[in-house]
Amino acid sequence: KTWERVYRMINAGGMPPADYPAQPTGDVRKAVTGIFHEELYNFDCTQIHHAGRATLHRLNRAEYNNTIRDLFGISLTPADDFPQDDVGEGFDNIGDVLSVPPLLMEKYLDAAEHVAAAVIDTRDFSKGTTQVFRANEMISSIGGSVNDDGFHGLNSNGALTAAVPTSADGKYKIRIHAAATQAGDEDAKMALQINGENVHEFEVKGHRKPRWYEHEVTLNAGSHAIGGAFLNDFYKPDAAEERRRDRNLAIQSIEVIGPEGGGTTAWHETHLRFVTVRPSENVSVKDAAAQVLRPILYHAFRRPVTDAEVSRFAELVDRNVSEFKETYDYGLYVALQAALVSPDFLFRKEADPEGEAAERKLNEYEVASRLSYFLWSSMPDEELFQLAENKRLFDPVILQAQIERMLHDDKAKSLSRNFAAQWLNLRNLTDVRPNPEIFPDFDDALRNAMRQETEMLFDTIVKENRSIDDFLNADFTFLNERLAKHYGIAGVAGEEFVRVSLEGTKRSGMLTQASILTLTSNPGRTSPVKRGKWILENILGEAPPPPPPGVPPLEEAAKDVSGLSLRERLEIHRKDPGCASCHKTMDPLGMGLENFDAVGRWRDKEGERDVDATGELPGGEKFSGPIELIGIIRGRQEQFHRAFAERLLTYALGRGLEYYDKCAVDQALVLMKQRGNRFSALVEGIVTSDPFMKRSRFRELDTAP
């Protein structure tokens, strides 16, 4: 990698430094870079077969949430409570850094319990259940409030009602905890009210003495309004005794118990979808559990499961029923928790080559998982499982069709949320805080709109299978009213994002989008250095080395910079010999975007000065403004293509690239070029490469026998 950086610096004219007395001629530079290119890139890929080896890959937070969603069809996101995933090689799906600290293991246990409870309905319908509704959870027909003791007072005739779901037809016991203040010639009267009808009447005895009042009723499965109604309000403020002046009712809670004997079972829809077999005279608990668990384990582990594996989990159900006297459904709940903390669920496991073999081809299930977690950040869907089961996924025509299908699926938006957001550093936008005194209109709504614009451009390139050059060239974007006003573009109304032509504007592709321009700025001003560095790293694949130790930031580099333009201050900074070689390339790239302020708005002036967005790159290319700069960057198409392919391959494999991975990159680039630089062609080139399709025993090529 160091020699690659040297090669690129010499090729770009950044080395030797401009102030070095002995400068090479053009012919010498060409000859030297030719030698470098020959040594670095022109090795025979037909003679080098090494797929590389990725560390055992734990599901990261996004993958865990998406897998739970697709495995069970529920909307829980338990991984939101997990610790943040570590980042390696610029991404949070790199196996080397996805460790399992003790805190995460605790979170896995909590998540498994939470998910299992959402999937398996453990209510014991043979005993009925007790539902408790506190006064503050009920609705009063006459208003009022709850006192410190939890009682809601009814000071005139009216009712306090709870919305009660009943799981089955049957008999239910209704209990109301109530008290009264007595007045007049009779005790307070309270009706048990169900769906607006009084079905039973109680006399509430005693003065401010709470007690339970209960009655049995027959209810159908469904939802019911159940409450207590005050029937005989009395108010005589001039009564001689204070206790005889005002009769009121107060209710603290209502309990609904039942159905008696269990009634008719009414499990929720998710439970019924998975629990399709129950024990009977002809089917034992263990056999029924095995039939329920086998398809769950198959999908959760993303591979066929053995009879022994299924038996081990079914045994958990059997023991809960036979030894601990729990219900069959509770046993399934326990078994599902065990499956969700199994390494076979939490990790994308791939076996090493057998025997002495140095390498093996992955099986269809392993490739299906690699493919789905690459494009969807989630488990394979049923179509991929079927192709893997029928051993048809490796058919080139079918594999190409699957890639195109998956890229058209809405789940492919995970590529923009997880790959693009990290490739482009969009996640850092959350932490950007422009100076509110300089940019008072900047807020979270604008920040979110900026990010959404860039993600929607990426989604469109993926879904419409456009050329990856549209990342730089796109003559359209997506705006809502807020972002359109920020850009000074008319004709966009409302919060919804719409596709907008950029014809006639001074914007093109993502380099002129506010998200990129804002996250590469300082709080109070633009930063040509940050912008230039971002282009080098993310677009051209030429990450500059860190600054030499002891070199001060631009703000501290000169003692007196008052009255100097930003360009003049950068020139002072570049006089430091330790800075010149890198800044010679970075600064002009960033200066070309100076017409955009620190939050991405177009400007012609900075204060009283005209903005100077002209520049010259080390190779001699001159430009005037952002559009001409982007044109020069587009001229380095092959460099951008390779840089993008390397980032996408890194993400797809979940590991850093090694020098031998150049063959896979070359293969993908050739296929992409043949198909008009379409995104799907690059994906297909990656998916059909040896590093994606195979697994080596050793990471290093020279370690292999």
Secondary structure by P-SEA (a helix, b strand, c coil): caaaaaaaaaaacccccccccccccaaaaaaaaaaaaaacccccccccccccccccccccaaaaaaaaaaaccccccccccccbbbbccccccccccccccaaaaaaaaaaaaaaaaaccccccccbbbbbbbccccccccbbbbbcccccccccccccccccccccccbbbbbbbbccccccccccbbbbbccccccccccccccccbbbbbbbbbbbccccccccccccbbbbbccccccccccccccccbbbbbcccccccccccaaaaacccccccccccaaaaaaaaaaaaaaaaacccccaaaaaaaaaaaaaaaccccccaaaaaaaaaaaaaacccccccccccccccccbbbbcaaaaaaaaaaacccccccaaaaaaaaacccccaaaaaaaaaaaaaccccccccccaaaaaacccccccccccccccccccaaaaaaaaaaaaaaaaaaaaacccccccccccbbbbcaaaaaaaccccccccbbbbbbccccccccccccaaaaaaacccccccaaaaaaaaacccccccccccccccccccccccccccccaaaaaaaaacccccccccccaaaaaaaaccccccccccccccccccccccccccccccccaaaaaaaaaaaaaaaaaaaaaaaaaaaacccccccaaaaaaaaaaaaaaacccaaaaaaaaaaccccccccccccccccc
